[in-house]
Amino acid sequence: MMTRNPTQRADHNTLTQPWESRLNKVLGAAVLSSLVYFVKCLLVQIISVRYHQVQFALRIKTNKEKIRMLAELYRISRDIFPSYCPEFAEEDYVLHTSIAGGFITPGHRRSGSATPMRVLGQVARVGDNLTSALGNVAKEITGRDVLNPNSAYSIVVDALGRKASSEALARRIWMSFVEEGKDSLYVDDLIEVMGFENRVVAREAYAVVDEDDNGDVSLEEMVTSVVGISRESKSLAKSMGDIDSAISSLDSLLAVVVFIVVVFIFVALLNSSFTTTLATAGTALLSLSFVFAMTAQEILGSCIFIFVKVTKPPILLKYTRD
């Protein structure tokens, strides 16, 4: 394009000009620099995806399965005892008020202090019904549950965001399934309510709340289990945020390395005495190595830690029921 274009051929001047040679070198250096930058971005993405997959995939899957089981138990509880029924009015007000962003304290179950909570609950209930109506229309179009805050799964996920609503959810589920007059919930109680054909799901759901695997679940144990699932969800979110911060720092470090490599690429292609320049730069860096020795050691140790975590899955103890 530079030497064989119509203008050059008309002037019978198809020789490469000095500026064209320099431009070719600049373009070549830009291409190599782009490839180096692409490799850096690809490496960071691979490390990020691999780290999350190795370290958190099993925990996320387990936590989602527990939430799904709680949602199934809450759905059945709500089918038996509709929302805001007299038996669970206070628990439902806590659930929906917490979802709406209200501040609930454990003492808000007395008649005087419950009045503001009921008002907030009614407001949240009206808003949820409106959004649910829109969600039903969207479901007819897309075939999926969207914009539906009244779905069991949405309510459970939102309830797990607060301790007060998590405890209310646990109380509602436990008291919906426990046999009247007993102070413990058994797996047979779930099977009786869910049906014998759903006994496998009932046992899986019971295993989620029976943490000590002793065959009975008290109300306190139920509350502890649900609050534990809530804490695990928050811990996962925080851990993934910390890892994202570490990956971002690694990205910044690699960006500095890429910048140095790009400088050397441009110098190598544009400077005829690159060997002399490289020797001078190497001598200068060697003379300053004692200044950055500790920093380089810490950076190298951090990088090794990340790569070891990427390739080594966490050790999890798995308990099986007899």
Helices and strands as residue ranges (DSSP letters): H 6-10, H 18-80, G 86-88, H 89-99, H 111-142, H 152-159, H 163-177, H 187-194, G 196-198, H 199-209, H 219-270, H 274-287, H 293-311
